[in-house]
């Protein structure tokens, strides 16, 4: 559940033009050591948070979320459309 919550907040903030803040919030919500990925594709922000396997359950836990960019969302101060680059 924490991976899904972290992924949702990651893309929500990225869609508003705050990808770095989204990464920071996701890092606080995700389990310790989780891998946080944000991909901008066209007008979408796609986030995935993956946690290492637990000792008792040898499976990776992950959460994924997608959000459509809000109109006018820009990278922090760069003036470029969010998702306009890699």
PDB file of N, CA, C and O in Angstrom:
ATOM      1  N   UNK A   1       0.821  -1.187   0.000  1.00  0.00           N
ATOM      2  CA  UNK A   1       0.000   0.000   0.000  1.00  0.00           C
ATOM      3  C   UNK A   1       0.869   1.256   0.000  1.00  0.00           C
ATOM      4  O   UNK A   1       0.530   2.240  -0.657  1.00  0.00           O
ATOM      5  N   UNK A   2       1.970   1.232   0.721  1.00  0.00           N
ATOM      6  CA  UNK A   2       2.834   2.410   0.765  1.00  0.00           C
ATOM      7  C   UNK A   2       3.457   2.704  -0.586  1.00  0.00           C
ATOM      8  O   UNK A   2       3.669   3.869  -0.924  1.00  0.00           O
ATOM      9  N   UNK A   3       3.754   1.680  -1.364  1.00  0.00           N
ATOM     10  CA  UNK A   3       4.313   1.892  -2.703  1.00  0.00           C
ATOM     11  C   UNK A   3       3.288   2.583  -3.601  1.00  0.00           C
ATOM     12  O   UNK A   3       3.635   3.488  -4.360  1.00  0.00           O
ATOM     13  N   UNK A   4       2.048   2.166  -3.515  1.00  0.00           N
ATOM     14  CA  UNK A   4       0.990   2.772  -4.326  1.00  0.00           C
ATOM     15  C   UNK A   4       0.761   4.221  -3.920  1.00  0.00           C
ATOM     16  O   UNK A   4       0.618   5.092  -4.778  1.00  0.00           O
ATOM     17  N   UNK A   5       0.725   4.481  -2.623  1.00  0.00           N
ATOM     18  CA  UNK A   5       0.561   5.861  -2.139  1.00  0.00           C
ATOM     19  C   UNK A   5       1.704   6.745  -2.629  1.00  0.00           C
ATOM     20  O   UNK A   5       1.481   7.872  -3.071  1.00  0.00           O
ATOM     21  N   UNK A   6       2.921   6.231  -2.548  1.00  0.00           N
ATOM     22  CA  UNK A   6       4.090   7.003  -2.976  1.00  0.00           C
ATOM     23  C   UNK A   6       4.044   7.277  -4.479  1.00  0.00           C
ATOM     24  O   UNK A   6       4.347   8.388  -4.913  1.00  0.00           O
ATOM     25  N   UNK A   7       3.667   6.276  -5.275  1.00  0.00           N
ATOM     26  CA  UNK A   7       3.577   6.454  -6.724  1.00  0.00           C
ATOM     27  C   UNK A   7       2.503   7.479  -7.082  1.00  0.00           C
ATOM     28  O   UNK A   7       2.696   8.300  -7.978  1.00  0.00           O
ATOM     29  N   UNK A   8       1.387   7.428  -6.388  1.00  0.00           N
ATOM     30  CA  UNK A   8       0.295   8.360  -6.655  1.00  0.00           C
ATOM     31  C   UNK A   8       0.727   9.809  -6.373  1.00  0.00           C
ATOM     32  O   UNK A   8       0.462  10.703  -7.176  1.00  0.00           O
ATOM     33  N   UNK A   9       1.379  10.033  -5.253  1.00  0.00           N
ATOM     34  CA  UNK A   9       1.830  11.386  -4.928  1.00  0.00           C
ATOM     35  C   UNK A   9       2.928  11.856  -5.881  1.00  0.00           C
ATOM     36  O   UNK A   9       2.987  13.035  -6.233  1.00  0.00           O
ATOM     37  N   UNK A  10       3.787  10.943  -6.293  1.00  0.00           N
ATOM     38  CA  UNK A  10       4.846  11.260  -7.241  1.00  0.00           C
ATOM     39  C   UNK A  10       4.265  11.823  -8.528  1.00  0.00           C
ATOM     40  O   UNK A  10       4.682  12.890  -8.978  1.00  0.00           O
ATOM     41  N   UNK A  11       3.306  11.118  -9.129  1.00  0.00           N
ATOM     42  CA  UNK A  11       2.760  11.582 -10.405  1.00  0.00           C
ATOM     43  C   UNK A  11       1.829  12.776 -10.237  1.00  0.00           C
ATOM     44  O   UNK A  11       1.738  13.622 -11.126  1.00  0.00           O
ATOM     45  N   UNK A  12       1.141  12.850  -9.108  1.00  0.00           N
ATOM     46  CA  UNK A  12       0.253  13.992  -8.870  1.00  0.00           C
ATOM     47  C   UNK A  12       1.047  15.292  -8.858  1.00  0.00           C
ATOM     48  O   UNK A  12       0.657  16.272  -9.493  1.00  0.00           O
ATOM     49  N   UNK A  13       2.159  15.293  -8.134  1.00  0.00           N
ATOM     50  CA  UNK A  13       2.984  16.502  -8.068  1.00  0.00           C
ATOM     51  C   UNK A  13       3.717  16.750  -9.375  1.00  0.00           C
ATOM     52  O   UNK A  13       3.871  17.901  -9.783  1.00  0.00           O
ATOM     53  N   UNK A  14       4.173  15.696 -10.042  1.00  0.00           N
ATOM     54  CA  UNK A  14       4.837  15.871 -11.340  1.00  0.00           C
ATOM     55  C   UNK A  14       3.869  16.479 -12.345  1.00  0.00           C
ATOM     56  O   UNK A  14       4.257  17.339 -13.136  1.00  0.00           O
ATOM     57  N   UNK A  15       2.614  16.042 -12.323  1.00  0.00           N
ATOM     58  CA  UNK A  15       1.616  16.564 -13.253  1.00  0.00           C
ATOM     59  C   UNK A  15       1.328  18.043 -13.004  1.00  0.00           C
ATOM     60  O   UNK A  15       0.878  18.752 -13.905  1.00  0.00           O
ATOM     61  N   UNK A  16       1.584  18.499 -11.798  1.00  0.00           N
ATOM     62  CA  UNK A  16       1.398  19.910 -11.460  1.00  0.00           C
ATOM     63  C   UNK A  16       2.640  20.738 -11.782  1.00  0.00           C
ATOM     64  O   UNK A  16       2.630  21.957 -11.616  1.00  0.00           O
ATOM     65  N   UNK A  17       3.712  20.082 -12.245  1.00  0.00           N
ATOM     66  CA  UNK A  17       4.933  20.793 -12.587  1.00  0.00           C
ATOM     67  C   UNK A  17       5.961  20.787 -11.480  1.00  0.00           C
ATOM     68  O   UNK A  17       6.878  21.608 -11.484  1.00  0.00           O
ATOM     69  N   UNK A  18       5.823  19.858 -10.512  1.00  0.00           N
ATOM     70  CA  UNK A  18       6.742  19.788  -9.377  1.00  0.00           C
ATOM     71  C   UNK A  18       7.347  18.385  -9.243  1.00  0.00           C
ATOM     72  O   UNK A  18       7.136  17.717  -8.231  1.00  0.00           O
ATOM     73  N   UNK A  19       8.099  17.936 -10.255  1.00  0.00           N
ATOM     74  CA  UNK A  19       8.618  16.564 -10.200  1.00  0.00           C
ATOM     75  C   UNK A  19       9.613  16.319  -9.058  1.00  0.00           C
ATOM     76  O   UNK A  19       9.621  15.234  -8.477  1.00  0.00           O
ATOM     77  N   UNK A  20      10.434  17.292  -8.736  1.00  0.00           N
ATOM     78  CA  UNK A  20      11.403  17.090  -7.650  1.00  0.00           C
ATOM     79  C   UNK A  20      10.702  17.003  -6.300  1.00  0.00           C
ATOM     80  O   UNK A  20      11.085  16.203  -5.448  1.00  0.00           O
ATOM     81  N   UNK A  21       9.694  17.814  -6.111  1.00  0.00           N
ATOM     82  CA  UNK A  21       8.911  17.729  -4.876  1.00  0.00           C
ATOM     83  C   UNK A  21       8.195  16.379  -4.825  1.00  0.00           C
ATOM     84  O   UNK A  21       8.082  15.770  -3.762  1.00  0.00           O
ATOM     85  N   UNK A  22       7.713  15.918  -5.981  1.00  0.00           N
ATOM     86  CA  UNK A  22       7.074  14.604  -6.041  1.00  0.00           C
ATOM     87  C   UNK A  22       8.020  13.496  -5.635  1.00  0.00           C
ATOM     88  O   UNK A  22       7.631  12.579  -4.913  1.00  0.00           O
ATOM     89  N   UNK A  23       9.257  13.573  -6.093  1.00  0.00           N
ATOM     90  CA  UNK A  23      10.255  12.554  -5.712  1.00  0.00           C
ATOM     91  C   UNK A  23      10.523  12.588  -4.209  1.00  0.00           C
ATOM     92  O   UNK A  23      10.656  11.543  -3.572  1.00  0.00           O
ATOM     93  N   UNK A  24      10.603  13.799  -3.646  1.00  0.00           N
ATOM     94  CA  UNK A  24      10.869  13.932  -2.211  1.00  0.00           C
ATOM     95  C   UNK A  24       9.718  13.365  -1.379  1.00  0.00           C
ATOM     96  O   UNK A  24       9.946  12.657  -0.398  1.00  0.00           O
ATOM     97  N   UNK A  25       8.492  13.676  -1.769  1.00  0.00           N
ATOM     98  CA  UNK A  25       7.326  13.162  -1.043  1.00  0.00           C
ATOM     99  C   UNK A  25       7.247  11.647  -1.185  1.00  0.00           C
ATOM    100  O   UNK A  25       6.988  10.946  -0.207  1.00  0.00           O
ATOM    101  N   UNK A  26       7.468  11.140  -2.391  1.00  0.00           N
ATOM    102  CA  UNK A  26       7.434   9.691  -2.615  1.00  0.00           C
ATOM    103  C   UNK A  26       8.480   8.984  -1.764  1.00  0.00           C
ATOM    104  O   UNK A  26       8.216   7.909  -1.225  1.00  0.00           O
ATOM    105  N   UNK A  27       9.652   9.571  -1.639  1.00  0.00           N
ATOM    106  CA  UNK A  27      10.718   8.962  -0.833  1.00  0.00           C
ATOM    107  C   UNK A  27      10.309   8.878   0.640  1.00  0.00           C
ATOM    108  O   UNK A  27      10.665   7.921   1.327  1.00  0.00           O
ATOM    109  N   UNK A  28       9.571   9.867   1.122  1.00  0.00           N
ATOM    110  CA  UNK A  28       9.104   9.837   2.512  1.00  0.00           C
ATOM    111  C   UNK A  28       7.994   8.801   2.717  1.00  0.00           C
ATOM    112  O   UNK A  28       7.919   8.181   3.778  1.00  0.00           O
ATOM    113  N   UNK A  29       7.141   8.611   1.722  1.00  0.00           N
ATOM    114  CA  UNK A  29       6.017   7.688   1.852  1.00  0.00           C
ATOM    115  C   UNK A  29       6.396   6.232   1.599  1.00  0.00           C
ATOM    116  O   UNK A  29       5.808   5.322   2.183  1.00  0.00           O
ATOM    117  N   UNK A  30       7.371   6.018   0.732  1.00  0.00           N
ATOM    118  CA  UNK A  30       7.752   4.655   0.325  1.00  0.00           C
ATOM    119  C   UNK A  30       8.518   3.943   1.438  1.00  0.00           C
ATOM    120  O   UNK A  30       9.094   4.591   2.312  1.00  0.00           O
ATOM    121  N   UNK A  31       8.524   2.617   1.406  1.00  0.00           N
ATOM    122  CA  UNK A  31       9.351   1.864   2.353  1.00  0.00           C
ATOM    123  C   UNK A  31      10.833   2.219   2.164  1.00  0.00           C
ATOM    124  O   UNK A  31      11.248   2.609   1.073  1.00  0.00           O
ATOM    125  N   UNK A  32      11.607   2.086   3.209  1.00  0.00           N
ATOM    126  CA  UNK A  32      13.041   2.389   3.147  1.00  0.00           C
ATOM    127  C   UNK A  32      13.707   1.578   2.040  1.00  0.00           C
ATOM    128  O   UNK A  32      13.471   0.378   1.907  1.00  0.00           O
ATOM    129  N   UNK A  33      14.537   2.246   1.253  1.00  0.00           N
ATOM    130  CA  UNK A  33      15.280   1.584   0.194  1.00  0.00           C
ATOM    131  C   UNK A  33      14.502   1.340  -1.087  1.00  0.00           C
ATOM    132  O   UNK A  33      15.012   0.691  -2.000  1.00  0.00           O
ATOM    133  N   UNK A  34      13.290   1.841  -1.172  1.00  0.00           N
ATOM    134  CA  UNK A  34      12.474   1.625  -2.373  1.00  0.00           C
ATOM    135  C   UNK A  34      13.069   2.364  -3.566  1.00  0.00           C
ATOM    136  O   UNK A  34      13.704   3.408  -3.415  1.00  0.00           O
ATOM    137  N   UNK A  35      12.853   1.807  -4.753  1.00  0.00           N
ATOM    138  CA  UNK A  35      13.294   2.436  -6.002  1.00  0.00           C
ATOM    139  C   UNK A  35      12.128   3.276  -6.525  1.00  0.00           C
ATOM    140  O   UNK A  35      11.005   2.786  -6.646  1.00  0.00           O
ATOM    141  N   UNK A  36      12.402   4.533  -6.829  1.00  0.00           N
ATOM    142  CA  UNK A  36      11.372   5.464  -7.280  1.00  0.00           C
ATOM    143  C   UNK A  36      11.709   5.897  -8.698  1.00  0.00           C
ATOM    144  O   UNK A  36      12.794   6.417  -8.959  1.00  0.00           O
ATOM    145  N   UNK A  37      10.761   5.676  -9.618  1.00  0.00           N
ATOM    146  CA  UNK A  37      10.973   6.034 -11.020  1.00  0.00           C
ATOM    147  C   UNK A  37       9.846   6.930 -11.505  1.00  0.00           C
ATOM    148  O   UNK A  37       8.673   6.689 -11.219  1.00  0.00           O
ATOM    149  N   UNK A  38      10.221   7.970 -12.246  1.00  0.00           N
ATOM    150  CA  UNK A  38       9.257   8.866 -12.865  1.00  0.00           C
ATOM    151  C   UNK A  38       9.610   8.992 -14.333  1.00  0.00           C
ATOM    152  O   UNK A  38      10.742   9.327 -14.681  1.00  0.00           O
ATOM    153  N   UNK A  39       8.641   8.723 -15.193  1.00  0.00           N
ATOM    154  CA  UNK A  39       8.831   8.835 -16.638  1.00  0.00           C
ATOM    155  C   UNK A  39       7.788   9.798 -17.170  1.00  0.00           C
ATOM    156  O   UNK A  39       6.602   9.678 -16.863  1.00  0.00           O
ATOM    157  N   UNK A  40       8.236  10.753 -17.970  1.00  0.00           N
ATOM    158  CA  UNK A  40       7.327  11.683 -18.621  1.00  0.00           C
ATOM    159  C   UNK A  40       7.187  11.211 -20.061  1.00  0.00           C
ATOM    160  O   UNK A  40       8.178  11.121 -20.785  1.00  0.00           O
ATOM    161  N   UNK A  41       5.961  10.910 -20.479  1.00  0.00           N
ATOM    162  CA  UNK A  41       5.720  10.421 -21.839  1.00  0.00           C
ATOM    163  C   UNK A  41       4.547  11.211 -22.416  1.00  0.00           C
ATOM    164  O   UNK A  41       3.401  11.041 -21.998  1.00  0.00           O
ATOM    165  N   UNK A  42       4.851  12.071 -23.377  1.00  0.00           N
ATOM    166  CA  UNK A  42       3.797  12.906 -23.951  1.00  0.00           C
ATOM    167  C   UNK A  42       3.188  13.794 -22.885  1.00  0.00           C
ATOM    168  O   UNK A  42       3.887  14.583 -22.251  1.00  0.00           O
ATOM    169  N   UNK A  43       1.886  13.666 -22.689  1.00  0.00           N
ATOM    170  CA  UNK A  43       1.217  14.484 -21.683  1.00  0.00           C
ATOM    171  C   UNK A  43       0.908  13.694 -20.414  1.00  0.00           C
ATOM    172  O   UNK A  43      -0.010  14.038 -19.669  1.00  0.00           O
ATOM    173  N   UNK A  44       1.682  12.626 -20.172  1.00  0.00           N
ATOM    174  CA  UNK A  44       1.470  11.794 -18.997  1.00  0.00           C
ATOM    175  C   UNK A  44       2.706  11.731 -18.117  1.00  0.00           C
ATOM    176  O   UNK A  44       3.839  11.749 -18.598  1.00  0.00           O
ATOM    177  N   UNK A  45       2.461  11.656 -16.822  1.00  0.00           N
ATOM    178  CA  UNK A  45       3.502  11.365 -15.837  1.00  0.00           C
ATOM    179  C   UNK A  45       3.233   9.947 -15.348  1.00  0.00           C
ATOM    180  O   UNK A  45       2.128   9.637 -14.903  1.00  0.00           O
ATOM    181  N   UNK A  46       4.240   9.092 -15.431  1.00  0.00           N
ATOM    182  CA  UNK A  46       4.099   7.691 -15.031  1.00  0.00           C
ATOM    183  C   UNK A  46       5.098   7.431 -13.912  1.00  0.00           C
ATOM    184  O   UNK A  46       6.300   7.638 -14.078  1.00  0.00           O
ATOM    185  N   UNK A  47       4.592   6.979 -12.778  1.00  0.00           N
ATOM    186  CA  UNK A  47       5.459   6.723 -11.631  1.00  0.00           C
ATOM    187  C   UNK A  47       5.363   5.285 -11.177  1.00  0.00           C
ATOM    188  O   UNK A  47       4.293   4.676 -11.199  1.00  0.00           O
ATOM    189  N   UNK A  48       6.497   4.753 -10.766  1.00  0.00           N
ATOM    190  CA  UNK A  48       6.523   3.405 -10.220  1.00  0.00           C
ATOM    191  C   UNK A  48       7.451   3.385  -9.017  1.00  0.00           C
ATOM    192  O   UNK A  48       8.566   3.904  -9.067  1.00  0.00           O
ATOM    193  N   UNK A  49       6.981   2.785  -7.945  1.00  0.00           N
ATOM    194  CA  UNK A  49       7.758   2.653  -6.712  1.00  0.00           C
ATOM    195  C   UNK A  49       7.841   1.165  -6.397  1.00  0.00           C
ATOM    196  O   UNK A  49       6.820   0.488  -6.276  1.00  0.00           O
ATOM    197  N   UNK A  50       9.069   0.664  -6.265  1.00  0.00           N
ATOM    198  CA  UNK A  50       9.294  -0.765  -6.023  1.00  0.00           C
ATOM    199  C   UNK A  50      10.138  -0.945  -4.778  1.00  0.00           C
ATOM    200  O   UNK A  50      11.198  -0.336  -4.634  1.00  0.00           O
ATOM    201  N   UNK A  51       9.653  -1.791  -3.879  1.00  0.00           N
ATOM    202  CA  UNK A  51      10.373  -2.084  -2.634  1.00  0.00           C
ATOM    203  C   UNK A  51      11.017  -3.459  -2.731  1.00  0.00           C
ATOM    204  O   UNK A  51      10.513  -4.345  -3.421  1.00  0.00           O
ATOM    205  N   UNK A  52      12.117  -3.624  -2.044  1.00  0.00           N
ATOM    206  CA  UNK A  52      12.827  -4.904  -2.018  1.00  0.00           C
ATOM    207  C   UNK A  52      11.952  -5.962  -1.348  1.00  0.00           C
ATOM    208  O   UNK A  52      11.064  -5.634  -0.562  1.00  0.00           O
ATOM    209  N   UNK A  53      12.204  -7.217  -1.662  1.00  0.00           N
ATOM    210  CA  UNK A  53      11.409  -8.289  -1.050  1.00  0.00           C
ATOM    211  C   UNK A  53      11.580  -8.333   0.468  1.00  0.00           C
ATOM    212  O   UNK A  53      12.635  -7.999   1.008  1.00  0.00           O
ATOM    213  N   UNK A  54      10.522  -8.750   1.125  1.00  0.00           N
ATOM    214  CA  UNK A  54      10.594  -8.976   2.569  1.00  0.00           C
ATOM    215  C   UNK A  54      11.170 -10.359   2.816  1.00  0.00           C
ATOM    216  O   UNK A  54      11.101 -11.230   1.948  1.00  0.00           O
ATOM    217  N   UNK A  55      11.737 -10.562   3.994  1.00  0.00           N
ATOM    218  CA  UNK A  55      12.334 -11.863   4.281  1.00  0.00           C
ATOM    219  C   UNK A  55      11.314 -12.994   4.204  1.00  0.00           C
ATOM    220  O   UNK A  55      11.626 -14.080   3.717  1.00  0.00           O
ATOM    221  N   UNK A  56      10.107 -12.745   4.678  1.00  0.00           N
ATOM    222  CA  UNK A  56       9.106 -13.803   4.700  1.00  0.00           C
ATOM    223  C   UNK A  56       8.377 -13.969   3.370  1.00  0.00           C
ATOM    224  O   UNK A  56       7.815 -15.029   3.094  1.00  0.00           O
ATOM    225  N   UNK A  57       8.388 -12.933   2.555  1.00  0.00           N
ATOM    226  CA  UNK A  57       7.730 -12.988   1.249  1.00  0.00           C
ATOM    227  C   UNK A  57       8.743 -12.640   0.162  1.00  0.00           C
ATOM    228  O   UNK A  57       9.063 -11.463  -0.005  1.00  0.00           O
ATOM    229  N   UNK A  58       9.251 -13.600  -0.570  1.00  0.00           N
ATOM    230  CA  UNK A  58      10.277 -13.316  -1.576  1.00  0.00           C
ATOM    231  C   UNK A  58       9.702 -12.737  -2.873  1.00  0.00           C
ATOM    232  O   UNK A  58       9.990 -13.232  -3.962  1.00  0.00           O
ATOM    233  N   UNK A  59       8.897 -11.696  -2.747  1.00  0.00           N
ATOM    234  CA  UNK A  59       8.339 -11.019  -3.919  1.00  0.00           C
ATOM    235  C   UNK A  59       8.603  -9.523  -3.786  1.00  0.00           C
ATOM    236  O   UNK A  59       8.656  -8.984  -2.681  1.00  0.00           O
ATOM    237  N   UNK A  60       8.767  -8.868  -4.924  1.00  0.00           N
ATOM    238  CA  UNK A  60       8.927  -7.417  -4.927  1.00  0.00           C
ATOM    239  C   UNK A  60       7.556  -6.778  -4.805  1.00  0.00           C
ATOM    240  O   UNK A  60       6.600  -7.210  -5.449  1.00  0.00           O
ATOM    241  N   UNK A  61       7.467  -5.762  -3.988  1.00  0.00           N
ATOM    242  CA  UNK A  61       6.225  -5.017  -3.838  1.00  0.00           C
ATOM    243  C   UNK A  61       6.350  -3.752  -4.666  1.00  0.00           C
ATOM    244  O   UNK A  61       7.394  -3.099  -4.643  1.00  0.00           O
ATOM    245  N   UNK A  62       5.298  -3.393  -5.400  1.00  0.00           N
ATOM    246  CA  UNK A  62       5.387  -2.199  -6.218  1.00  0.00           C
ATOM    247  C   UNK A  62       4.030  -1.525  -6.335  1.00  0.00           C
ATOM    248  O   UNK A  62       2.982  -2.135  -6.121  1.00  0.00           O
ATOM    249  N   UNK A  63       4.085  -0.264  -6.676  1.00  0.00           N
ATOM    250  CA  UNK A  63       2.891   0.514  -6.948  1.00  0.00           C
ATOM    251  C   UNK A  63       3.151   1.345  -8.182  1.00  0.00           C
ATOM    252  O   UNK A  63       4.272   1.802  -8.403  1.00  0.00           O
ATOM    253  N   UNK A  64       2.121   1.544  -8.988  1.00  0.00           N
ATOM    254  CA  UNK A  64       2.270   2.287 -10.238  1.00  0.00           C
ATOM    255  C   UNK A  64       1.092   3.239 -10.358  1.00  0.00           C
ATOM    256  O   UNK A  64      -0.034   2.898  -9.995  1.00  0.00           O
ATOM    257  N   UNK A  65       1.357   4.433 -10.869  1.00  0.00           N
ATOM    258  CA  UNK A  65       0.300   5.423 -11.061  1.00  0.00           C
ATOM    259  C   UNK A  65       0.600   6.242 -12.307  1.00  0.00           C
ATOM    260  O   UNK A  65       1.755   6.406 -12.700  1.00  0.00           O
ATOM    261  N   UNK A  66      -0.462   6.751 -12.920  1.00  0.00           N
ATOM    262  CA  UNK A  66      -0.344   7.583 -14.113  1.00  0.00           C
ATOM    263  C   UNK A  66      -1.228   8.805 -13.913  1.00  0.00           C
ATOM    264  O   UNK A  66      -2.339   8.694 -13.396  1.00  0.00           O
ATOM    265  N   UNK A  67      -0.738   9.962 -14.320  1.00  0.00           N
ATOM    266  CA  UNK A  67      -1.524  11.197 -14.256  1.00  0.00           C
ATOM    267  C   UNK A  67      -1.299  11.989 -15.532  1.00  0.00           C
ATOM    268  O   UNK A  67      -0.206  11.978 -16.099  1.00  0.00           O
ATOM    269  N   UNK A  68      -2.331  12.668 -15.974  1.00  0.00           N
ATOM    270  CA  UNK A  68      -2.228  13.547 -17.140  1.00  0.00           C
ATOM    271  C   UNK A  68      -1.717  14.900 -16.653  1.00  0.00           C
ATOM    272  O   UNK A  68      -2.163  15.409 -15.624  1.00  0.00           O
ATOM    273  N   UNK A  69      -0.775  15.477 -17.405  1.00  0.00           N
ATOM    274  CA  UNK A  69      -0.209  16.761 -17.015  1.00  0.00           C
ATOM    275  C   UNK A  69      -1.273  17.844 -17.016  1.00  0.00           C
ATOM    276  O   UNK A  69      -2.146  17.876 -17.883  1.00  0.00           O
ATOM    277  N   UNK A  70      -1.190  18.716 -16.047  1.00  0.00           N
ATOM    278  CA  UNK A  70      -2.116  19.837 -15.985  1.00  0.00           C
ATOM    279  C   UNK A  70      -1.718  20.885 -17.016  1.00  0.00           C
ATOM    280  O   UNK A  70      -0.533  21.045 -17.308  1.00  0.00           O
ATOM    281  N   UNK A  71      -2.698  21.604 -17.574  1.00  0.00           N
ATOM    282  CA  UNK A  71      -2.382  22.649 -18.550  1.00  0.00           C
ATOM    283  C   UNK A  71      -1.413  23.665 -17.960  1.00  0.00           C
ATOM    284  O   UNK A  71      -1.601  24.137 -16.839  1.00  0.00           O
ATOM    285  N   UNK A  72      -0.385  23.994 -18.716  1.00  0.00           N
ATOM    286  CA  UNK A  72       0.587  24.988 -18.281  1.00  0.00           C
ATOM    287  C   UNK A  72       1.638  24.492 -17.310  1.00  0.00           C
ATOM    288  O   UNK A  72       2.449  25.289 -16.838  1.00  0.00           O
ATOM    289  N   UNK A  73       1.657  23.204 -16.993  1.00  0.00           N
ATOM    290  CA  UNK A  73       2.666  22.677 -16.077  1.00  0.00           C
ATOM    291  C   UNK A  73       4.042  22.835 -16.710  1.00  0.00           C
ATOM    292  O   UNK A  73       4.258  22.444 -17.858  1.00  0.00           O
ATOM    293  N   UNK A  74       4.966  23.409 -15.954  1.00  0.00           N
ATOM    294  CA  UNK A  74       6.330  23.617 -16.443  1.00  0.00           C
ATOM    295  C   UNK A  74       7.321  23.102 -15.433  1.00  0.00           C
ATOM    296  O   UNK A  74       7.013  22.977 -14.247  1.00  0.00           O
ATOM    297  N   UNK A  75       8.518  22.803 -15.909  1.00  0.00           N
ATOM    298  CA  UNK A  75       9.603  22.413 -15.016  1.00  0.00           C
ATOM    299  C   UNK A  75       9.983  23.604 -14.164  1.00  0.00           C
ATOM    300  O   UNK A  75       9.881  24.748 -14.608  1.00  0.00           O
ATOM    301  N   UNK A  76      10.420  23.345 -12.948  1.00  0.00           N
ATOM    302  CA  UNK A  76      10.777  24.404 -12.020  1.00  0.00           C
ATOM    303  C   UNK A  76      11.697  25.439 -12.600  1.00  0.00           C
ATOM    304  O   UNK A  76      12.906  25.224 -12.684  1.00  0.00           O
ATOM    305  N   UNK A  77      11.140  26.566 -13.002  1.00  0.00           N
ATOM    306  CA  UNK A  77      11.919  27.699 -13.471  1.00  0.00           C
ATOM    307  C   UNK A  77      12.491  27.580 -14.866  1.00  0.00           C
ATOM    308  O   UNK A  77      12.974  28.572 -15.410  1.00  0.00           O
ATOM    309  N   UNK A  78      12.454  26.407 -15.460  1.00  0.00           N
ATOM    310  CA  UNK A  78      13.078  26.241 -16.767  1.00  0.00           C
ATOM    311  C   UNK A  78      12.208  26.793 -17.899  1.00  0.00           C
ATOM    312  O   UNK A  78      12.716  27.119 -18.972  1.00  0.00           O
ATOM    313  N   UNK A  79      10.912  26.896 -17.660  1.00  0.00           N
ATOM    314  CA  UNK A  79      10.021  27.397 -18.686  1.00  0.00           C
ATOM    315  C   UNK A  79       9.743  26.421 -19.803  1.00  0.00           C
ATOM    316  O   UNK A  79       9.126  26.787 -20.803  1.00  0.00           O
ATOM    317  N   UNK A  80      10.188  25.176 -19.653  1.00  0.00           N
ATOM    318  CA  UNK A  80       9.937  24.162 -20.667  1.00  0.00           C
ATOM    319  C   UNK A  80       8.731  23.340 -20.248  1.00  0.00           C
ATOM    320  O   UNK A  80       8.526  23.101 -19.057  1.00  0.00           O
ATOM    321  N   UNK A  81       7.930  22.904 -21.212  1.00  0.00           N
ATOM    322  CA  UNK A  81       6.801  22.058 -20.835  1.00  0.00           C
ATOM    323  C   UNK A  81       7.278  20.816 -20.105  1.00  0.00           C
ATOM    324  O   UNK A  81       8.263  20.196 -20.504  1.00  0.00           O
ATOM    325  N   UNK A  82       6.586  20.453 -19.041  1.00  0.00           N
ATOM    326  CA  UNK A  82       6.904  19.256 -18.299  1.00  0.00           C
ATOM    327  C   UNK A  82       6.719  18.062 -19.223  1.00  0.00           C
ATOM    328  O   UNK A  82       5.682  17.941 -19.875  1.00  0.00           O
ATOM    329  N   UNK A  83       7.693  17.194 -19.286  1.00  0.00           N
ATOM    330  CA  UNK A  83       7.621  16.041 -20.169  1.00  0.00           C
ATOM    331  C   UNK A  83       8.158  16.345 -21.562  1.00  0.00           C
ATOM    332  O   UNK A  83       8.107  15.491 -22.447  1.00  0.00           O
ATOM    333  N   UNK A  84       8.669  17.550 -21.760  1.00  0.00           N
ATOM    334  CA  UNK A  84       9.197  17.904 -23.051  1.00  0.00           C
ATOM    335  C   UNK A  84      10.550  17.311 -23.332  1.00  0.00           C
ATOM    336  O   UNK A  84      11.044  17.412 -24.455  1.00  0.00           O
ATOM    337  N   UNK A  85      11.162  16.698 -22.350  1.00  0.00           N
ATOM    338  CA  UNK A  85      12.489  16.109 -22.544  1.00  0.00           C
ATOM    339  C   UNK A  85      12.600  14.812 -21.801  1.00  0.00           C
ATOM    340  O   UNK A  85      11.631  14.344 -21.203  1.00  0.00           O
ATOM    341  N   UNK A  86      13.811  14.207 -21.833  1.00  0.00           N
ATOM    342  CA  UNK A  86      13.996  12.921 -21.157  1.00  0.00           C
ATOM    343  C   UNK A  86      13.918  13.043 -19.656  1.00  0.00           C
ATOM    344  O   UNK A  86      14.055  12.045 -18.948  1.00  0.00           O
TER     345      UNK A  86
END
